[in-house]
Amino acid sequence: MAQINPRTFADAKQLADNIYEVILTNWGNRGQKQDPNNGSIQYPPVKSLPNLPGRAQAIPIVPLAGTGDFLLPPIPSLSAIAIAPRSNIDRCIVHYAGLPQTPSTLLADPFISPLMPCTIEQGFINKGGILESEQVLAVGASLIGQQPGPIIIRAHPAGWFNDVYFPLVGGGLFGDPFGTAIQDSYLIDVNGGAPAPWLNPELRLMLYLNGAAALPPQKRAPFRDTWLCRPPATSEIMRVVPIIGRRHVQVLIDALASDVTFRITAVVQSQAASTNDGNAEFVNLSTEEVALTASTLLTGGTQAIVKFDNPGLTYMIIRASSLFVTSFTQVTIDAFD
């Protein structure tokens, strides 16, 4: 994850900026390419706790003495915080680090393991739970008013993704590559090379440093993703697009020269719980493909438009195949809040 705003908080304050935009890439990644120190799960990133037997990798939300120091200063006190117009993530969790923390009471089954409580770091956060000292921030649901600092931002489970998914048809016993682990690209770059089929989700937050700025926006700017691809003979992923929270989506498929068969799908996610020690810890993020359309044959030189209203999607998948090696297909995706 990178915070790619060229200014720091200190720069923004010195220059008397009213608003500071935090731009976080790779947001929600829980795969092998997640950022060091769990930076894809929360910001500022913190050091990881060691793996414990039978437990998931813990994601601490408070620094641990000697080993869990914050790598960056927490976000200071703000007058408001909102999802920025160019964000393609529609929600996150705001954690008020300065508020007193209540010790975990998620105790194990006393008949199984009376001395093994499920601490916040070991279990609660991995379930995607929200503490009493946290708020959900979303498009159209900005937090206006003095926000007590320091503040930490956590990725909402709706936007998490990992390296494996289970496709509708076929696939390996343990799933196929997903997210940043997708290796094969059928996209064509007019400047050469093959762009990645995975479009990394990006969280952008507007931090209001004082009360002099206008009210936060209620919607994001329209989203557009357009690209050219050369589908293979079997149905494969052309592109995975973060549609998180978009209420209206339109997909335009243009078979430029030869016949193309396309299908639009999406993924749903769930957590698999392990209770071998009495704690309902969620150790695996299971991602499964679901169909949004049937496979459709599009004759060369024709177009098709597919529209979705309130789809409730996280990540949309465009699949395609063609028996013609010279087949070129152009796809344009428009999405609106």
ABEGO torsion letter per residue (X at the ends): XBBABABBAAAAAAAGBABBBBBBBGBGBABAABBBGGAAABOBBBBBBBBBBGBBBBBBABBBBGAABBABBBBBBBABBBBBAABABABBBBBBAABBBBBBABBBBAAABAABBBBAAAAAAAAGBBBAABBBBBBGBBBBEBBBOBBBBBBBAAABBBABBBBABEEBAAEBBBEAABABBABBBAAEEBBBABBBBBBBBBBBABAABBBBBABBBBBBBBBBBBBBABBBBABBBBABGBABBBBBBBBAABBBBBBBBBBBBBBBBBAAAGBBBBABBBBBBBBABBBBBBBBGBBBBBBBBGAGBABBBBBBBBABAABBBBBBBBBBX
